[in-house]
Amino acid sequence: LGFEFLGSAQRVTTPLIKGEDGEFEEASWSDALDLVTDRLSTIIDRDGGSAVAALGGGRGTNEDAYALSKFMRTAIGSNHLDAQLDDGLDPQFLAALAGRGRINDLESAKTILLWGPDLKEENGTLYLRVRRAAQTLGAKLIVVHPRHTGLDDRAAYKFTYRPGEGAETLRMLSAGEGAFAAARATLDEGPVVARVGRTGLAEDPRLAEAVAGFVRDLPESTVLTLARRSNVYGALDMGLAPTLLPGRVSADDQAGRELLSSVWGELPDVVGRGARGILEGSADGAIKALILQGADPSRDVPDGSLAQQALSEAEFVLAIDLFITDSAAAADVILPAAAFTEKDGTVTNLEGRVQKVNRIVPPPGQARSDWSILDDLSRRLGRPLGFGSVEVVAKEIAAAAPAYAGVEWAAVETEAGVVVPAGDAVQPLHYVPVVSSESSVVSGQSSNGAFALHSARTLYDDGVLLRNGLSLHKLAPGGFAAITSTDANRLGVVEGDQVAVNDVTLPVRIDDSLADGVVYVPFNQPGVASVGDGLEVVVKAAEGGIAPTLGGSPSDPEDQMEGGS
C-alpha cells in the first residue's frame, strides 16, 4: 500500500509550462528545457549566479543529489542549496558526526537514551529495533520527549518537558538532580547508545547537538542522529548544504575545495544560504529563481506562510517532481521525474551505509531521472556536467567525494552495502558536538503565559506521496489541538470544542501526557493551515468572549496562510 503513489494517475508524465492564464500546458522536453535555460540565463546574466537557489534532493538517489550539487555550483555558480527544509539539524552535525554509531549498537547496549522524535511516528524500523533492545535484550531505555511516545511503555525512565525548556532538562539530567538521579546513574552503565534529534518542529535544533555532546562523555557511548526524509544523509554527503562539499568536506576547507575544483572547475566563493535563508531571500527579492528537486516547501517547511511567500515572490520557479505538489503549483515549469523504483542509483542511511537501488519498472510517460534532467540543462547553459550515464555519475562521486573514495556499485549491490568511509577512504570533516550554554538555547520561558508549541510529524499525514496513495491517506489523524485537562479548564473548553491556535481553528483533544502550558498540533494534516514555527503560540477558545486568552497579541492573519508539510 505504501507504493500506491507510483501508479497514481496524478503523476506528472510530460513537461508542463504555465501559460499566461495560469494553467499548465503540456510541452516537449526541448521546449521546456529551452524556456528554463532562457529564464535562468537572464537572471544569472543580470544578477549573478547567487540569485538562484535550490531546495531538495533528500528524496532521490545519491547520484541525483550529486548532480544537483554540481549543477548549482558550476552551471549556476551558487552556494545557495539545501536538502533539508528548515526542519532538521546542522548539516555538518548530521553528515560528519565524530564517532558516529551504528544501528547494531542497540544489540549490545546496556543503556539507551532516546531524545528525539517519536520513532513510532517517524522511523518505524528503528522504533522496532529500540523496542526489541528494551523488551527482549534487557537494555534500560530512557525517553525524553514533550509528549507520550510509542516507546514509553518500554522505558525504564520517561521525562516530559515543556518545549523550549530542553536545555534546563538536559542540565538537570546531566547533574542527576532530583527525579533525574536514578536515570543519571543508569547512564553511567555502558555501553550507552543514544538516538538524538529534534523532538518537534518548534524546538531549537541546537538542543539535539547539546544532547549529543553530553552523551559523548558517557562510558562506551555512541550517537546516531535522526533526520527527516529518506535520503537526506546521502544528499548531505553529496554536498547539498551551504556548509558542505561532497564527501563530508567543510565548504571552507581549502584543501577540499582545491580537490573538488580539480574535478569540477571553479567554485563560487559567496557564502551559501540554508533553507530558511533561501526562503527569506526569495521573499525579500534577493533570490530571483528557485529550483525545487523533489521538494515541497509549502507543505514541508514548518513556517508554511514564509514558504508560500517565497514562492509567490520568486521571479522564476522550476520544479522537478513526481506530482504537481502545492509548491509545484506555483512553478513556471514542471519537469517529470522518475521515482525510486524507476531508476538505478545508491542511497545512504543514518549510519552512513551506502546501498544500491535498482530500476524495476520504467518511469511513466516521459519522466526522467533527476541527474539526466540536470545534465541536459547544464549543456544548454554552456557548463556541461558531463554525465552520459548514471554509472558515470557514480564513478565521479568515488573520485570527487573523499568519504566515498573507491566505492563501486559492485560493492554496494549486496544487502549489507558499505559503510563509508571504507578501506583507504578518509572523511576530512569530523564534527564534534558541544553542550550549548543555557543562554544559547531558547529557554521557552514566557512572561505572558503563552502556550509552548509542540508540532511534530505523524506516520500518516498530507505529504504528497501519501496524498496520492489513497489507502494510507485515509489514516491521517487530521488536525487537532491537544492540551492538558488543567489547561482545558482554564480555557473553559472540553474535548471536541474548538480552539484557535494562532487563529487556526482546531478541535480540542485532552492529552495529560503533556506538561501544562503546552499545545500539541500534529504537522501537515489534510485541510489544516500552518500554525507557524514559533515556539510560543496563542491559544484561545474559538468563540470570542467565553473564555480568557492565554498569551500575547494574536498573530497577523496574513501569517496563517495554508502551508506546512
C-alpha positions in Angstrom: 0.0 0.0 0.0 2.9 2.4 0.7 3.8 2.3 -3.0 0.4 3.2 -4.4 1.6 6.6 -5.4 3.9 5.1 -8.0 0.9 4.2 -10.2 -1.2 7.2 -9.4 -3.0 8.8 -12.4 -1.9 12.1 -11.0 1.8 11.5 -11.8 3.4 14.2 -14.0 4.4 12.3 -17.1 5.3 15.2 -19.5 6.9 18.6 -19.1 4.5 21.3 -18.1 4.7 25.1 -18.8 2.5 27.6 -17.1 0.6 29.7 -19.6 -0.5 33.3 -19.3 -3.8 32.2 -17.9 -2.0 30.5 -15.0 -2.8 27.0 -16.3 -0.2 24.3 -17.1 0.1 23.2 -20.7 2.0 20.1 -21.9 5.2 20.8 -23.7 8.1 18.9 -25.3 11.3 18.4 -23.4 13.1 20.6 -25.8 10.7 23.5 -25.4 10.6 23.2 -21.7 14.4 23.0 -21.3 14.9 25.9 -23.7 12.5 28.0 -21.6 14.2 27.1 -18.3 17.6 27.9 -19.9 16.4 31.2 -21.1 14.9 32.3 -17.8 17.9 31.1 -15.7 20.4 32.7 -18.1 18.6 36.0 -18.0 18.7 36.0 -14.2 22.3 34.9 -14.0 23.5 37.5 -16.5 21.6 40.3 -14.8 22.0 39.4 -11.1 24.7 36.7 -10.9 24.5 33.0 -10.0 23.8 33.8 -6.4 20.4 35.0 -7.4 19.5 31.3 -7.9 18.9 28.8 -5.1 17.9 25.1 -4.9 15.9 23.1 -2.3 15.6 19.4 -2.2 17.5 16.3 -3.1 16.7 14.4 0.1 14.2 12.1 -1.6 16.2 10.9 -4.5 19.4 8.9 -5.1 22.9 10.0 -4.2 23.5 10.4 -7.9 20.6 12.8 -8.3 21.8 14.8 -5.3 25.4 14.9 -6.5 24.1 16.2 -9.9 22.2 19.0 -8.2 25.2 19.9 -6.0 27.5 20.1 -9.1 24.8 21.8 -11.2 24.3 24.6 -8.7 27.9 25.3 -8.0 29.3 25.0 -11.6 26.5 25.6 -14.1 24.7 28.2 -12.0 27.5 29.5 -9.8 25.6 29.4 -6.5 26.2 28.0 -3.0 22.5 28.5 -2.0 21.3 25.0 -1.7 19.8 22.7 1.0 18.4 19.2 1.2 16.8 20.0 4.5 13.7 22.2 4.6 14.3 24.2 7.9 13.1 21.2 9.8 16.4 19.4 10.5 19.8 19.8 12.3 23.1 21.4 11.5 24.2 19.7 8.3 27.8 19.1 9.5 26.5 17.6 12.7 24.3 15.2 10.7 26.8 14.2 8.0 30.1 14.2 9.8 29.5 13.4 13.5 32.7 12.3 15.1 32.4 8.8 16.5 29.2 8.1 14.6 27.4 5.0 15.9 25.8 2.0 14.1 22.3 0.8 14.2 23.5 -2.6 15.5 25.0 -0.9 18.6 21.5 -1.5 20.0 22.2 -5.2 20.1 24.9 -4.8 22.9 23.6 -1.6 24.6 23.1 -1.6 28.3 21.5 1.8 28.4 19.6 3.6 25.6 18.9 7.4 25.6 16.2 8.4 23.1 15.9 12.2 22.9 14.3 13.0 19.6 11.2 12.4 17.5 8.6 9.7 18.4 10.2 6.8 16.5 6.8 5.0 16.1 5.6 8.0 14.1 8.8 9.0 12.2 11.1 5.9 11.9 9.2 2.7 12.3 12.1 0.4 11.6 14.3 2.0 14.2 11.4 2.0 16.6 11.2 -1.8 16.3 14.9 -2.1 16.9 14.9 0.1 20.0 11.8 -1.7 21.3 13.4 -5.1 20.9 16.5 -3.9 22.7 14.5 -2.7 25.7 11.9 -5.5 25.7 14.0 -8.6 24.8 17.7 -7.8 25.2 17.5 -6.1 28.6 18.6 -2.6 27.8 17.4 0.2 30.0 15.6 2.8 28.0 15.4 6.5 28.9 13.0 8.6 26.9 13.0 12.4 27.0 10.1 14.0 25.0 7.4 16.6 25.4 4.6 14.1 25.0 3.9 10.4 25.3 5.6 8.3 22.6 5.3 4.8 21.3 8.2 3.6 23.4 7.0 4.9 26.8 5.7 1.5 27.8 9.2 0.0 27.5 11.1 2.9 29.1 12.7 2.5 32.5 12.6 6.3 32.8 10.4 8.8 30.9 10.9 12.6 31.3 8.4 15.0 29.9 9.4 18.6 29.4 7.9 21.8 28.1 9.2 22.7 24.6 11.9 25.4 25.0 13.0 24.1 28.4 15.1 21.2 27.0 18.4 22.9 27.9 17.3 23.0 31.6 16.1 19.4 31.4 19.5 18.4 30.0 21.3 20.3 32.7 19.2 18.5 35.4 19.8 15.1 33.8 23.5 15.7 33.5 23.7 16.8 37.1 21.4 14.0 38.3 19.2 16.4 40.2 16.1 15.3 42.0 13.9 13.0 39.9 16.8 12.6 37.4 19.2 11.0 39.9 18.4 7.3 39.1 18.4 7.9 35.3 21.7 9.6 35.5 23.2 6.7 37.4 21.9 4.4 34.7 23.7 6.4 32.1 27.0 5.5 33.8 26.3 1.9 32.8 27.8 1.4 29.4 27.7 0.7 26.6 25.4 3.7 26.2 23.6 4.2 22.9 21.9 7.5 22.1 19.4 8.3 19.3 19.2 12.1 19.1 17.1 14.5 17.0 14.5 17.3 17.1 11.5 16.3 19.2 9.4 18.8 17.4 9.5 21.4 14.7 9.4 24.4 17.0 12.3 23.1 19.1 15.7 24.7 18.8 17.9 22.4 16.7 20.9 23.2 18.8 19.4 21.2 21.7 20.0 17.9 19.9 23.6 18.8 19.4 23.9 19.6 23.1 22.4 16.2 24.0 25.0 14.5 21.7 27.8 16.5 23.4 26.6 15.3 26.8 26.4 11.6 25.6 30.0 11.7 24.2 31.3 11.8 27.8 29.4 8.8 28.9 31.0 5.3 29.1 31.3 3.4 25.8 28.9 5.8 24.2 27.8 6.1 20.6 25.4 8.5 19.0 23.2 8.4 15.9 21.4 11.4 14.7 17.8 11.3 13.5 16.8 13.3 10.4 13.7 13.5 8.1 13.3 12.4 4.5 14.5 9.1 3.1 18.0 10.0 1.8 18.9 13.2 3.5 22.1 11.7 4.7 23.1 10.8 1.2 22.1 14.3 -0.1 24.3 16.0 2.6 27.2 13.7 1.8 26.8 14.9 -1.8 27.2 18.5 -0.7 23.5 19.6 -0.7 24.1 22.1 2.1 25.8 25.5 2.1 28.4 24.4 4.6 29.3 21.1 2.9 31.1 19.8 -0.2 30.7 16.3 -1.5 32.3 13.6 0.7 31.9 15.2 4.1 34.1 18.1 3.4 33.6 21.5 5.1 32.8 24.2 2.5 35.6 26.4 4.0 38.2 23.6 3.8 40.7 25.0 1.3 42.4 21.7 0.6 38.9 20.1 0.0 37.9 23.0 -2.3 41.1 22.5 -4.4 40.5 18.8 -4.7 36.9 19.4 -5.8 38.0 22.1 -8.2 40.3 19.7 -9.9 37.2 17.7 -10.9 34.5 20.4 -11.2 36.4 23.5 -12.1 36.0 26.9 -10.4 33.7 27.0 -7.4 31.7 30.0 -6.2 33.0 32.0 -3.2 29.8 33.6 -1.9 28.7 32.1 1.4 25.6 30.0 0.8 22.2 30.2 2.4 20.4 27.4 4.0 16.7 26.6 3.5 15.4 29.4 5.7 17.8 31.9 4.3 16.8 30.9 0.8 13.1 31.4 1.5 13.7 34.7 3.2 15.9 35.8 0.4 13.2 34.9 -2.1 10.6 36.7 -0.1 12.6 39.9 0.1 13.8 39.8 -3.6 17.5 38.8 -3.1 16.8 35.3 -4.6 15.2 35.6 -8.0 14.9 31.9 -9.0 14.1 28.7 -7.1 14.8 25.2 -8.2 12.8 22.5 -6.4 14.1 19.0 -6.7 11.5 16.7 -5.1 10.9 19.5 -2.5 7.5 20.8 -1.4 8.4 23.7 0.9 4.7 24.8 1.1 4.0 21.6 3.0 7.4 20.6 4.4 8.7 23.9 5.8 7.4 24.5 9.4 6.7 28.1 8.6 4.3 27.5 5.7 3.4 31.1 5.2 7.1 32.0 4.6 7.4 29.2 2.1 4.3 30.4 0.2 5.5 34.0 0.2 8.9 32.9 -1.1 7.3 31.0 -4.0 4.9 33.8 -4.9 7.7 36.5 -4.9 10.2 34.4 -6.9 10.7 35.6 -10.5 11.1 32.1 -11.7 10.4 28.7 -10.2 11.4 25.3 -11.6 10.0 22.1 -10.1 11.4 18.6 -10.8 8.9 16.3 -9.3 6.5 13.3 -9.5 3.4 15.4 -8.9 2.0 18.9 -9.0 2.6 19.5 -5.4 1.4 22.6 -3.5 4.7 24.1 -4.3 5.0 22.9 -7.9 1.6 24.5 -8.5 3.4 27.8 -8.1 6.2 26.9 -10.6 6.6 28.3 -14.0 7.9 24.9 -15.4 7.4 21.4 -14.0 9.7 18.6 -15.3 8.6 15.0 -14.7 10.9 12.9 -12.5 11.4 9.2 -12.2 10.7 7.6 -8.8 13.0 5.3 -6.8 11.8 2.1 -8.4 12.2 3.6 -11.8 16.0 4.3 -11.8 19.3 3.0 -10.7 21.5 4.6 -8.1 22.6 4.5 -4.4 21.3 5.8 -1.1 22.9 6.4 2.3 21.2 5.8 5.6 21.7 7.4 9.0 24.7 5.3 9.9 26.4 6.1 6.6 25.7 2.8 4.9 25.6 3.1 1.1 23.2 0.7 -0.6 22.1 0.1 -4.2 18.6 0.7 -5.5 17.7 -0.8 -8.9 15.3 0.1 -11.6 12.4 -2.3 -11.5 9.9 -0.7 -13.8 10.2 2.1 -16.4 9.1 5.6 -15.5 5.7 6.7 -16.7 5.4 8.7 -19.9 8.4 10.9 -20.4 9.6 11.1 -16.8 13.4 11.0 -16.4 16.0 10.7 -13.6 16.9 14.0 -12.0 20.6 13.7 -12.8 19.7 13.3 -16.5 17.5 16.4 -16.5 20.2 18.5 -14.8 22.8 17.2 -17.3 20.7 18.4 -20.2 20.1 21.8 -18.6 23.8 22.2 -17.9 24.7 21.7 -21.5 22.2 24.3 -22.6 23.7 26.7 -20.1 27.2 26.1 -21.5 28.6 24.4 -18.4 28.1 20.7 -19.1 28.1 18.3 -16.1 29.5 15.5 -18.4 27.2 12.8 -17.2 26.5 10.3 -20.0 25.0 7.7 -17.7 24.3 7.1 -14.0 27.3 4.9 -13.9 29.4 7.9 -14.9 27.9 9.9 -12.1 28.7 7.1 -9.6 32.3 6.9 -10.7 32.7 10.7 -10.4 31.4 10.6 -6.8 34.1 8.0 -6.0 36.7 10.3 -7.4 35.5 13.7 -6.1 33.9 12.8 -2.7 36.7 11.8 -0.2 34.4 9.7 2.1 33.1 7.8 -0.9 36.5 7.1 -2.4 36.7 3.7 -4.0 33.0 2.9 -3.6 31.9 1.0 -6.6 28.4 -0.3 -7.4 29.6 -3.9 -7.2 30.5 -3.4 -3.5 27.1 -1.9 -2.6 24.9 -4.4 -4.5 24.7 -6.6 -1.5 22.1 -6.2 1.2 24.7 -5.1 3.7 26.1 -2.4 1.4 29.2 -0.4 2.6 29.5 2.0 5.5 31.6 4.9 4.4 34.4 5.9 4.6 35.6 2.4 3.8 39.1 1.0 3.0 41.6 3.7 2.4 39.0 6.5 2.1 39.1 9.4 4.5 36.5 11.7 6.0 38.1 15.2 6.2 35.4 16.6 8.4 34.9 15.3 11.9 32.2 17.3 13.7 32.4 17.3 17.5 29.2 18.4 19.2 29.4 20.5 22.2 26.9 21.1 25.1 25.4 24.6 24.5 25.2 27.0 27.4 21.7 27.7 28.6 21.7 31.2 27.1 22.4 29.8 23.6 19.4 27.5 23.5 15.9 29.1 23.5 14.6 28.9 27.1 10.9 28.9 26.4 10.2 30.9 29.5 7.2 33.1 28.8 6.4 36.2 30.9 2.9 36.4 29.3 1.7 32.8 29.8 1.7 31.9 26.2 1.4 28.2 25.3 4.6 26.4 24.1 4.0 24.7 20.7 4.8 21.1 20.2 4.4 20.5 16.5 5.5 17.1 15.2 5.1 14.8 12.3 2.8 11.7 12.2 3.2 8.4 10.4 0.3 9.3 8.1 -0.2 12.9 7.0 -0.9 15.0 3.9 2.5 14.6 2.3 2.2 14.4 -1.4 3.2 10.7 -1.6 0.6 9.7 1.0 -2.0 12.0 -0.6 -1.6 10.1 -3.8 -1.6 6.7 -2.1 -5.3 6.7 -1.2 -5.4 3.7 1.1 -2.9 5.2 3.6 -4.0 8.8 3.2 -7.3 7.9 5.0 -5.2 7.1 8.1 -4.0 10.6 8.7 -5.2 11.6 12.1 -6.3 15.1 11.0 -5.8 18.4 12.7 -6.4 19.0 16.4 -5.0 20.9 19.4 -4.1 18.7 22.3 -3.9 20.3 25.7 -4.0 19.1 29.3 -7.2 18.9 31.2 -5.9 21.7 33.5 -5.5 24.0 30.5 -8.8 23.0 29.1 -10.4 24.0 32.4 -8.6 27.3 32.3 -9.8 27.9 28.7 -13.3 26.8 29.5 -13.4 24.1 26.8 -13.9 20.3 26.7 -12.8 17.6 24.3 -14.4 18.3 20.9 -14.8 22.1 21.4 -13.0 24.4 19.0 -9.9 26.5 19.9 -7.8 28.9 17.9 -4.1 28.3 17.8 -2.6 31.4 16.2 -6.0 31.9 14.6 -6.1 28.4 13.1 -9.3 26.8 14.4 -8.9 23.2 15.6 -10.9 20.7 17.7 -9.7 20.1 21.3 -8.2 16.8 22.4 -7.3 16.2 26.1 -3.8 14.9 26.5 -2.4 14.8 30.0 0.9 13.4 28.9 1.8 17.0 28.0 3.1 19.5 30.5 0.6 22.3 31.4 1.0 25.2 29.1 1.8 23.1 26.1 -0.3 22.6 23.0 0.4 19.7 20.6 -0.6 20.2 16.9 0.2 17.4 14.5 2.0 18.7 11.5 0.8 18.7 7.9 -2.7 17.3 8.2 -5.3 17.4 5.4 -7.1 20.7 5.1 -5.3 22.3 8.1 -3.4 25.6 7.8 0.1 26.1 9.2 0.2 27.4 12.8 3.8 28.6 12.1 7.0 27.5 13.7 7.2 29.9 16.6 7.9 28.3 20.0 5.2 30.4 21.7 1.6 30.5 20.3 -1.6 32.0 21.4 -4.4 29.6 22.3 -8.0 30.7 23.0 -11.5 29.4 22.8 -12.8 29.8 19.3 -16.0 31.6 20.4 -14.9 35.0 21.5 -15.8 36.2 24.9 -16.5 32.8 26.6 -13.0 32.2 27.9 -9.8 34.1 28.6 -7.0 34.2 26.1 -3.7 32.7 27.3 -0.8 34.6 25.6 0.0 37.8 24.0 -1.3 39.5 20.9 -2.7 37.2 18.1 -0.6 36.8 15.1 -1.2 38.7 11.9 -3.9 36.8 10.0 -1.8 37.1 6.8 0.7 34.8 8.5 -1.9 32.0 8.7 -1.9 31.0 5.1 -2.3 27.3 4.2 1.0 25.6 4.5 3.2 23.1 6.4 4.4 19.7 5.3 
